Amino acid sequence: MYQVVIIGAGPVGGRLATELSSRGISTLMIEEHAEIGRPFQCAGLVNPPAMQMVGLEETILQNVDGALIHSPSGIMVPVGRDGRVRTHVVCRKKFDQAVVAQAMEAGAHLWLLSKPLNAEVVKDGVNLKIEREGEIVDLKCNLLIGADGAHSWTRRYFKMGRPKEMMIGFQADVSGLSGKDNWLEMYTGRDIAPGLFAWVIPTGNNTHRIGVWARPQDLDGRSVEECYDSLINHPLWKERFAKAREIARYCGPVPCGVIRKPFKDRVMVIGDAAGMAKPTTGGGIGPGFRQVEAIIDKLVKAVNKDKLDASNLSSICKPFKAFRKEQDRARALRDLLVTIPDDEELDSHFRMFNRPEVLDLINAEGDIEHPVPLGMTLLRRVPEFRKLAVKAGFKLLFA
Ligand SMILES: Cc1cc2nc3c(=O)[nH]c(=O)nc-3n(C[C@H](O)[C@H](O)[C@H](O)COP(=O)(O)OP(=O)(O)OC[C@H]3O[C@@H](n4cnc5c(N)ncnc54)[C@H](O)[C@@H]3O)c2cc1C
């Protein structure tokens, strides 16, 4: 008998288990793999606020001060300033393991090689059948939480719906590339990353992560792996990638769009399972941590009083509505400025971004965590963007 059972010991499950256990709630994490942090599908970017929450600076491979963003025809816009850290690149395996270790230090239990087979909600709890290292174990908890990632078993088992968008990400770890150590690069264009962008992220010791993400409907029957091949063989960039030697390749989903009801009686989902990744960057660690922070106090009270039916959980999960709204607004602006435009229009946007006064604006107001205020400022203050402002107004109104 545990008060809370969390399915999934990824960063969000681990973070939630730390917060629950350190407040005296008996918590068990159930993880299907033999090891935490493997297999990983992530570029490893963790923003400073999320890093501050866990204080795991020892997992940082590289700090990043800015991004060199390339238009389809090769116009380069530098965003950021040397010496001002915008984000960290972590070793995801070490990061996930350290987050879960914090939970265990706080008193949470962890079962590896374990997964749920069945869950039945009864009046006083949730009866679970867990397969643990090949054996079936019966378990009971007051609250079941799915932090089990993009294809969440919990979300599917309790028929909670699907996140609005499910992007596909592909990435290769490489050695042999050169470039500025503390700047990442982004590449755009229909051939390379239709509707979104590709990235090159420095990971220290002359290694990089090269990746692409896209919405399935923009791929026109191609795979994201083919988009990656288009990037490294593109006439504009093939010289840049000629010396890259691949160490590993992996692919994974990115769910963006918090589901409408991430809860049922005595059950809820969080993190990627709830669709919490950002539609503008695909980042899900920081947003998942924010979700935990937003609900933890009320959640602990409800667990202690055993007030965990759908209406109580609905009130606890109220902040998720604001997160969904934020995602919708960010998606609307992303669509307008990046996803819908063809390569020619994207190039013309880059020409505007590259003007000194616009770059100053971007560097002064740009916040990767909150892109909507910057987008709105650009639409208001850059004369050439004003024709988009009316469209943006409508999109934001209906977002
Ligand atoms: C190519 C790519 C690049 C990305 N880059 C970034 C980035 O740079 N920065 C960023 O913030 N985000 C990035 N993301 C997104 C990020 O990886 C996720 O948002 C983040 O891992 C979500 O954490 P989570 O704990 O919710 O889920 P997950 O990390 O998916 O963890 C879920 C855990 O649950 C376990 N699990 C699943 N099902 C079961 C089950 N039935 N039983 C038991 N255990 C189960 C899994 O094994 C896993 O350990 C990227 C994603 C992709 C695909």
The ligand as a Gaussian input file, in Angstrom:
#p B3LYP/6-31G(d) Opt

LIG

0 1
 C       14.625000      14.056000     -30.390000
 C       14.112000      14.716000     -29.139000
 C       14.805000      15.780000     -28.568000
 C       14.334000      16.386000     -27.411000
 N       15.070000      17.404000     -26.862000
 C       14.655000      17.990000     -25.707000
 C       15.439000      19.005000     -25.082000
 O       16.500000      19.379000     -25.562000
 N       14.997000      19.532000     -23.918000
 C       13.814000      19.146000     -23.328000
 O       13.433000      19.700000     -22.269000
 N       13.064000      18.178000     -23.892000
 C       13.469000      17.585000     -25.059000
 N       12.719000      16.576000     -25.616000
 C       11.504000      16.174000     -24.908000
 C       11.880000      15.434000     -23.634000
 O       12.658000      14.297000     -23.937000
 C       10.609000      15.050000     -22.867000
 O        9.729000      16.159000     -22.819000
 C       10.919000      14.619000     -21.444000
 O       11.740000      13.476000     -21.426000
 C        9.602000      14.336000     -20.718000
 O        9.846000      13.764000     -19.470000
 P        8.793000      12.757000     -18.808000
 O        9.391000      12.362000     -17.507000
 O        7.444000      13.337000     -18.868000
 O        8.734000      11.518000     -19.808000
 P        9.910000      10.519000     -20.251000
 O       11.234000      11.176000     -20.209000
 O        9.452000       9.909000     -21.528000
 O        9.907000       9.417000     -19.099000
 C        8.881000       8.462000     -19.030000
 C        9.421000       7.263000     -18.267000
 O        8.367000       6.333000     -18.115000
 C        8.821000       5.034000     -18.442000
 N        7.651000       4.283000     -18.901000
 C        6.926000       4.485000     -20.011000
 N        5.897000       3.605000     -20.071000
 C        5.986000       2.840000     -18.960000
 C        5.201000       1.764000     -18.452000
 N        4.118000       1.309000     -19.095000
 N        5.581000       1.192000     -17.285000
 C        6.681000       1.645000     -16.618000
 N        7.460000       2.668000     -17.053000
 C        7.106000       3.264000     -18.205000
 C        9.866000       5.265000     -19.524000
 O       10.759000       4.181000     -19.620000
 C       10.530000       6.540000     -19.005000
 O       11.580000       6.259000     -18.129000
 C       13.149000      15.947000     -26.790000
 C       12.440000      14.880000     -27.347000
 C       12.911000      14.262000     -28.521000
 C       12.135000      13.122000     -29.095000

